[in-house]
Amino acid sequence: MVREENSTLQNLLKESLTQLKKEINKVKEEIYEVQEAMESMEDGINKQLYDTLGESVLKQEWKSVYLMAFKKNGTPFPDVLAMNIRTTYDLNVTMTWCDLLKTQQLQANLLLEEHIKDQFPLRACAGYWGARLLMVRAF
C-alpha cells in the first residue's frame, strides 16, 4: 500500500514537473520573441514596419538596401529637426515629444516627411506614424 502511494506521488510529481517545464519553455519562447523584436529596433526604426511600408508603396522597385540607406542618411534629420524646434520655440532641452503642443508636433511631422520624401515614403503612413516614431526618438 505504501509503495503504491509512493508510486502515485512520484507520478504526480513527474507530471507536475513536466507541466512546469512546458510552462517555462513557453515563457522562454515569449522572452525570445520579445528580444528579437527589440533587436529589430535600431535607432527607433523597426525594420519590419518600414520594410513593409517600402514594399507597399514602391512594389517591385523596393529593395532592402533602400532601408539601410534611409537609416544611414535619413535618421539624422529628426535629431536636427528636434534641435531646431527647441531653438525656434525656446524649449527646455528636457522637454519630450509629449510636452510639445499638438501644432508643434504636426509641424515637426510635416517637416520631417517633406525633408525625407525623396529617401523614404513616410507620407504614405496614416496619421504620421512613421514620422512620429522617428520624432519621439529624437526628443
Biotite code that builds the C-alpha atoms (Angstrom):
import biotite.structure as struc

atoms = struc.array([
    struc.Atom([0.000, 0.000, 0.000], chain_id="A", res_id=1, res_name="MET", atom_name="CA", element="C"),
    struc.Atom([2.780, 2.451, 0.878], chain_id="A", res_id=2, res_name="VAL", atom_name="CA", element="C"),
    struc.Atom([4.634, 1.565, -2.332], chain_id="A", res_id=3, res_name="ARG", atom_name="CA", element="C"),
    struc.Atom([1.529, 2.273, -4.393], chain_id="A", res_id=4, res_name="GLU", atom_name="CA", element="C"),
    struc.Atom([1.103, 5.649, -2.686], chain_id="A", res_id=5, res_name="GLU", atom_name="CA", element="C"),
    struc.Atom([4.781, 6.470, -3.264], chain_id="A", res_id=6, res_name="ASN", atom_name="CA", element="C"),
    struc.Atom([4.449, 5.458, -6.886], chain_id="A", res_id=7, res_name="SER", atom_name="CA", element="C"),
    struc.Atom([1.322, 7.589, -7.287], chain_id="A", res_id=8, res_name="THR", atom_name="CA", element="C"),
    struc.Atom([3.060, 10.558, -5.650], chain_id="A", res_id=9, res_name="LEU", atom_name="CA", element="C"),
    struc.Atom([6.087, 10.096, -7.879], chain_id="A", res_id=10, res_name="GLN", atom_name="CA", element="C"),
    struc.Atom([3.870, 10.029, -10.952], chain_id="A", res_id=11, res_name="ASN", atom_name="CA", element="C"),
    struc.Atom([2.063, 13.175, -9.815], chain_id="A", res_id=12, res_name="LEU", atom_name="CA", element="C"),
    struc.Atom([5.381, 14.900, -9.183], chain_id="A", res_id=13, res_name="LEU", atom_name="CA", element="C"),
    struc.Atom([6.664, 13.855, -12.616], chain_id="A", res_id=14, res_name="LYS", atom_name="CA", element="C"),
    struc.Atom([3.510, 15.171, -14.276], chain_id="A", res_id=15, res_name="GLU", atom_name="CA", element="C"),
    struc.Atom([3.739, 18.434, -12.337], chain_id="A", res_id=16, res_name="SER", atom_name="CA", element="C"),
    struc.Atom([7.409, 18.772, -13.228], chain_id="A", res_id=17, res_name="LEU", atom_name="CA", element="C"),
    struc.Atom([6.667, 18.093, -16.886], chain_id="A", res_id=18, res_name="THR", atom_name="CA", element="C"),
    struc.Atom([3.907, 20.713, -16.876], chain_id="A", res_id=19, res_name="GLN", atom_name="CA", element="C"),
    struc.Atom([6.195, 23.251, -15.194], chain_id="A", res_id=20, res_name="LEU", atom_name="CA", element="C"),
    struc.Atom([8.905, 22.588, -17.781], chain_id="A", res_id=21, res_name="LYS", atom_name="CA", element="C"),
    struc.Atom([6.392, 23.186, -20.571], chain_id="A", res_id=22, res_name="LYS", atom_name="CA", element="C"),
    struc.Atom([5.314, 26.469, -18.988], chain_id="A", res_id=23, res_name="GLU", atom_name="CA", element="C"),
    struc.Atom([8.935, 27.539, -18.506], chain_id="A", res_id=24, res_name="ILE", atom_name="CA", element="C"),
    struc.Atom([9.705, 26.745, -22.147], chain_id="A", res_id=25, res_name="ASN", atom_name="CA", element="C"),
    struc.Atom([6.672, 28.746, -23.243], chain_id="A", res_id=26, res_name="LYS", atom_name="CA", element="C"),
    struc.Atom([7.858, 31.745, -21.211], chain_id="A", res_id=27, res_name="VAL", atom_name="CA", element="C"),
    struc.Atom([11.367, 31.335, -22.655], chain_id="A", res_id=28, res_name="LYS", atom_name="CA", element="C"),
    struc.Atom([9.912, 31.397, -26.180], chain_id="A", res_id=29, res_name="GLU", atom_name="CA", element="C"),
    struc.Atom([7.943, 34.547, -25.402], chain_id="A", res_id=30, res_name="GLU", atom_name="CA", element="C"),
    struc.Atom([11.057, 36.196, -23.956], chain_id="A", res_id=31, res_name="ILE", atom_name="CA", element="C"),
    struc.Atom([12.989, 35.209, -27.069], chain_id="A", res_id=32, res_name="TYR", atom_name="CA", element="C"),
    struc.Atom([10.307, 36.751, -29.301], chain_id="A", res_id=33, res_name="GLU", atom_name="CA", element="C"),
    struc.Atom([10.430, 39.990, -27.308], chain_id="A", res_id=34, res_name="VAL", atom_name="CA", element="C"),
    struc.Atom([14.226, 40.024, -27.509], chain_id="A", res_id=35, res_name="GLN", atom_name="CA", element="C"),
    struc.Atom([14.059, 39.515, -31.275], chain_id="A", res_id=36, res_name="GLU", atom_name="CA", element="C"),
    struc.Atom([11.587, 42.367, -31.604], chain_id="A", res_id=37, res_name="ALA", atom_name="CA", element="C"),
    struc.Atom([13.807, 44.607, -29.503], chain_id="A", res_id=38, res_name="MET", atom_name="CA", element="C"),
    struc.Atom([16.851, 43.692, -31.587], chain_id="A", res_id=39, res_name="GLU", atom_name="CA", element="C"),
    struc.Atom([14.953, 44.616, -34.723], chain_id="A", res_id=40, res_name="SER", atom_name="CA", element="C"),
    struc.Atom([14.538, 48.102, -33.302], chain_id="A", res_id=41, res_name="MET", atom_name="CA", element="C"),
    struc.Atom([17.548, 50.158, -34.313], chain_id="A", res_id=42, res_name="GLU", atom_name="CA", element="C"),
    struc.Atom([17.625, 53.870, -33.746], chain_id="A", res_id=43, res_name="ASP", atom_name="CA", element="C"),
    struc.Atom([13.865, 53.887, -33.282], chain_id="A", res_id=44, res_name="GLY", atom_name="CA", element="C"),
    struc.Atom([13.276, 52.210, -36.631], chain_id="A", res_id=45, res_name="ILE", atom_name="CA", element="C"),
    struc.Atom([11.526, 48.873, -36.711], chain_id="A", res_id=46, res_name="ASN", atom_name="CA", element="C"),
    struc.Atom([12.904, 47.180, -39.801], chain_id="A", res_id=47, res_name="LYS", atom_name="CA", element="C"),
    struc.Atom([9.814, 45.130, -40.487], chain_id="A", res_id=48, res_name="GLN", atom_name="CA", element="C"),
    struc.Atom([7.404, 48.081, -40.284], chain_id="A", res_id=49, res_name="LEU", atom_name="CA", element="C"),
    struc.Atom([9.466, 50.247, -42.578], chain_id="A", res_id=50, res_name="TYR", atom_name="CA", element="C"),
    struc.Atom([10.275, 47.375, -44.937], chain_id="A", res_id=51, res_name="ASP", atom_name="CA", element="C"),
    struc.Atom([6.548, 46.646, -45.244], chain_id="A", res_id=52, res_name="THR", atom_name="CA", element="C"),
    struc.Atom([5.858, 50.316, -45.890], chain_id="A", res_id=53, res_name="LEU", atom_name="CA", element="C"),
    struc.Atom([8.511, 50.493, -48.603], chain_id="A", res_id=54, res_name="GLY", atom_name="CA", element="C"),
    struc.Atom([7.221, 47.335, -50.261], chain_id="A", res_id=55, res_name="GLU", atom_name="CA", element="C"),
    struc.Atom([3.608, 48.509, -50.217], chain_id="A", res_id=56, res_name="SER", atom_name="CA", element="C"),
    struc.Atom([4.440, 51.905, -51.708], chain_id="A", res_id=57, res_name="VAL", atom_name="CA", element="C"),
    struc.Atom([7.169, 51.026, -54.192], chain_id="A", res_id=58, res_name="LEU", atom_name="CA", element="C"),
    struc.Atom([6.015, 47.459, -55.020], chain_id="A", res_id=59, res_name="LYS", atom_name="CA", element="C"),
    struc.Atom([8.611, 45.576, -57.109], chain_id="A", res_id=60, res_name="GLN", atom_name="CA", element="C"),
    struc.Atom([11.014, 48.516, -57.074], chain_id="A", res_id=61, res_name="GLU", atom_name="CA", element="C"),
    struc.Atom([11.612, 48.135, -53.307], chain_id="A", res_id=62, res_name="TRP", atom_name="CA", element="C"),
    struc.Atom([14.963, 46.735, -52.185], chain_id="A", res_id=63, res_name="LYS", atom_name="CA", element="C"),
    struc.Atom([16.088, 46.173, -48.610], chain_id="A", res_id=64, res_name="SER", atom_name="CA", element="C"),
    struc.Atom([19.170, 48.226, -49.368], chain_id="A", res_id=65, res_name="VAL", atom_name="CA", element="C"),
    struc.Atom([16.881, 51.281, -49.513], chain_id="A", res_id=66, res_name="TYR", atom_name="CA", element="C"),
    struc.Atom([16.042, 50.797, -45.848], chain_id="A", res_id=67, res_name="LEU", atom_name="CA", element="C"),
    struc.Atom([19.722, 50.626, -44.940], chain_id="A", res_id=68, res_name="MET", atom_name="CA", element="C"),
    struc.Atom([20.374, 53.824, -46.901], chain_id="A", res_id=69, res_name="ALA", atom_name="CA", element="C"),
    struc.Atom([17.405, 55.519, -45.228], chain_id="A", res_id=70, res_name="PHE", atom_name="CA", element="C"),
    struc.Atom([18.654, 54.517, -41.781], chain_id="A", res_id=71, res_name="LYS", atom_name="CA", element="C"),
    struc.Atom([22.092, 55.894, -42.561], chain_id="A", res_id=72, res_name="LYS", atom_name="CA", element="C"),
    struc.Atom([21.055, 59.097, -44.325], chain_id="A", res_id=73, res_name="ASN", atom_name="CA", element="C"),
    struc.Atom([17.520, 59.791, -43.109], chain_id="A", res_id=74, res_name="GLY", atom_name="CA", element="C"),
    struc.Atom([17.725, 59.239, -39.378], chain_id="A", res_id=75, res_name="THR", atom_name="CA", element="C"),
    struc.Atom([19.866, 62.321, -38.601], chain_id="A", res_id=76, res_name="PRO", atom_name="CA", element="C"),
    struc.Atom([17.024, 64.574, -39.843], chain_id="A", res_id=77, res_name="PHE", atom_name="CA", element="C"),
    struc.Atom([14.749, 64.033, -36.824], chain_id="A", res_id=78, res_name="PRO", atom_name="CA", element="C"),
    struc.Atom([17.587, 64.908, -34.439], chain_id="A", res_id=79, res_name="ASP", atom_name="CA", element="C"),
    struc.Atom([18.363, 68.131, -36.298], chain_id="A", res_id=80, res_name="VAL", atom_name="CA", element="C"),
    struc.Atom([14.670, 68.932, -36.548], chain_id="A", res_id=81, res_name="LEU", atom_name="CA", element="C"),
    struc.Atom([14.182, 68.380, -32.801], chain_id="A", res_id=82, res_name="ALA", atom_name="CA", element="C"),
    struc.Atom([17.083, 70.707, -32.048], chain_id="A", res_id=83, res_name="MET", atom_name="CA", element="C"),
    struc.Atom([15.640, 73.290, -34.459], chain_id="A", res_id=84, res_name="ASN", atom_name="CA", element="C"),
    struc.Atom([12.199, 73.105, -32.819], chain_id="A", res_id=85, res_name="ILE", atom_name="CA", element="C"),
    struc.Atom([13.709, 73.517, -29.363], chain_id="A", res_id=86, res_name="ARG", atom_name="CA", element="C"),
    struc.Atom([15.612, 76.586, -30.567], chain_id="A", res_id=87, res_name="THR", atom_name="CA", element="C"),
    struc.Atom([12.712, 78.102, -32.512], chain_id="A", res_id=88, res_name="THR", atom_name="CA", element="C"),
    struc.Atom([10.234, 77.794, -29.648], chain_id="A", res_id=89, res_name="TYR", atom_name="CA", element="C"),
    struc.Atom([12.850, 78.353, -26.902], chain_id="A", res_id=90, res_name="ASP", atom_name="CA", element="C"),
    struc.Atom([12.044, 74.986, -25.353], chain_id="A", res_id=91, res_name="LEU", atom_name="CA", element="C"),
    struc.Atom([13.903, 73.393, -22.480], chain_id="A", res_id=92, res_name="ASN", atom_name="CA", element="C"),
    struc.Atom([16.180, 70.509, -23.517], chain_id="A", res_id=93, res_name="VAL", atom_name="CA", element="C"),
    struc.Atom([14.435, 68.233, -21.024], chain_id="A", res_id=94, res_name="THR", atom_name="CA", element="C"),
    struc.Atom([11.105, 68.519, -22.851], chain_id="A", res_id=95, res_name="MET", atom_name="CA", element="C"),
    struc.Atom([9.882, 65.363, -24.509], chain_id="A", res_id=96, res_name="THR", atom_name="CA", element="C"),
    struc.Atom([7.750, 64.855, -27.603], chain_id="A", res_id=97, res_name="TRP", atom_name="CA", element="C"),
    struc.Atom([4.638, 64.612, -25.432], chain_id="A", res_id=98, res_name="CYS", atom_name="CA", element="C"),
    struc.Atom([5.381, 68.036, -23.920], chain_id="A", res_id=99, res_name="ASP", atom_name="CA", element="C"),
    struc.Atom([5.065, 69.743, -27.314], chain_id="A", res_id=100, res_name="LEU", atom_name="CA", element="C"),
    struc.Atom([1.828, 71.349, -28.387], chain_id="A", res_id=101, res_name="LEU", atom_name="CA", element="C"),
    struc.Atom([-0.146, 69.357, -30.955], chain_id="A", res_id=102, res_name="LYS", atom_name="CA", element="C"),
    struc.Atom([0.512, 72.095, -33.526], chain_id="A", res_id=103, res_name="THR", atom_name="CA", element="C"),
    struc.Atom([4.263, 71.803, -32.904], chain_id="A", res_id=104, res_name="GLN", atom_name="CA", element="C"),
    struc.Atom([4.091, 68.027, -33.272], chain_id="A", res_id=105, res_name="GLN", atom_name="CA", element="C"),
    struc.Atom([2.133, 68.358, -36.506], chain_id="A", res_id=106, res_name="LEU", atom_name="CA", element="C"),
    struc.Atom([4.613, 70.883, -37.857], chain_id="A", res_id=107, res_name="GLN", atom_name="CA", element="C"),
    struc.Atom([7.528, 68.575, -36.990], chain_id="A", res_id=108, res_name="ALA", atom_name="CA", element="C"),
    struc.Atom([5.834, 65.585, -38.646], chain_id="A", res_id=109, res_name="ASN", atom_name="CA", element="C"),
    struc.Atom([5.115, 67.551, -41.810], chain_id="A", res_id=110, res_name="LEU", atom_name="CA", element="C"),
    struc.Atom([8.637, 68.978, -41.983], chain_id="A", res_id=111, res_name="LEU", atom_name="CA", element="C"),
    struc.Atom([10.202, 65.560, -41.496], chain_id="A", res_id=112, res_name="LEU", atom_name="CA", element="C"),
    struc.Atom([8.029, 63.993, -44.174], chain_id="A", res_id=113, res_name="GLU", atom_name="CA", element="C"),
    struc.Atom([8.901, 66.837, -46.545], chain_id="A", res_id=114, res_name="GLU", atom_name="CA", element="C"),
    struc.Atom([12.645, 66.653, -45.917], chain_id="A", res_id=115, res_name="HIS", atom_name="CA", element="C"),
    struc.Atom([12.960, 62.918, -46.480], chain_id="A", res_id=116, res_name="ILE", atom_name="CA", element="C"),
    struc.Atom([10.315, 62.420, -49.150], chain_id="A", res_id=117, res_name="LYS", atom_name="CA", element="C"),
    struc.Atom([12.980, 61.530, -51.732], chain_id="A", res_id=118, res_name="ASP", atom_name="CA", element="C"),
    struc.Atom([14.571, 58.962, -49.440], chain_id="A", res_id=119, res_name="GLN", atom_name="CA", element="C"),
    struc.Atom([11.574, 57.241, -47.922], chain_id="A", res_id=120, res_name="PHE", atom_name="CA", element="C"),
    struc.Atom([7.780, 57.343, -48.407], chain_id="A", res_id=121, res_name="PRO", atom_name="CA", element="C"),
    struc.Atom([6.788, 58.437, -44.881], chain_id="A", res_id=122, res_name="LEU", atom_name="CA", element="C"),
    struc.Atom([3.836, 60.354, -46.333], chain_id="A", res_id=123, res_name="ARG", atom_name="CA", element="C"),
    struc.Atom([2.151, 57.042, -47.042], chain_id="A", res_id=124, res_name="ALA", atom_name="CA", element="C"),
    struc.Atom([1.808, 56.461, -43.296], chain_id="A", res_id=125, res_name="CYS", atom_name="CA", element="C"),
    struc.Atom([-1.635, 57.096, -41.856], chain_id="A", res_id=126, res_name="ALA", atom_name="CA", element="C"),
    struc.Atom([-1.648, 59.587, -39.011], chain_id="A", res_id=127, res_name="GLY", atom_name="CA", element="C"),
    struc.Atom([2.049, 60.410, -39.471], chain_id="A", res_id=128, res_name="TYR", atom_name="CA", element="C"),
    struc.Atom([3.029, 57.241, -37.575], chain_id="A", res_id=129, res_name="TRP", atom_name="CA", element="C"),
    struc.Atom([6.349, 56.828, -39.393], chain_id="A", res_id=130, res_name="GLY", atom_name="CA", element="C"),
    struc.Atom([7.445, 60.406, -38.816], chain_id="A", res_id=131, res_name="ALA", atom_name="CA", element="C"),
    struc.Atom([6.104, 60.330, -35.276], chain_id="A", res_id=132, res_name="ARG", atom_name="CA", element="C"),
    struc.Atom([8.167, 57.242, -34.380], chain_id="A", res_id=133, res_name="LEU", atom_name="CA", element="C"),
    struc.Atom([11.308, 58.986, -35.536], chain_id="A", res_id=134, res_name="LEU", atom_name="CA", element="C"),
    struc.Atom([10.454, 62.256, -33.804], chain_id="A", res_id=135, res_name="MET", atom_name="CA", element="C"),
    struc.Atom([9.627, 60.592, -30.494], chain_id="A", res_id=136, res_name="VAL", atom_name="CA", element="C"),
    struc.Atom([13.071, 59.014, -30.531], chain_id="A", res_id=137, res_name="ARG", atom_name="CA", element="C"),
    struc.Atom([14.685, 62.360, -31.416], chain_id="A", res_id=138, res_name="ALA", atom_name="CA", element="C"),
    struc.Atom([13.089, 64.056, -28.422], chain_id="A", res_id=139, res_name="PHE", atom_name="CA", element="C"),
])
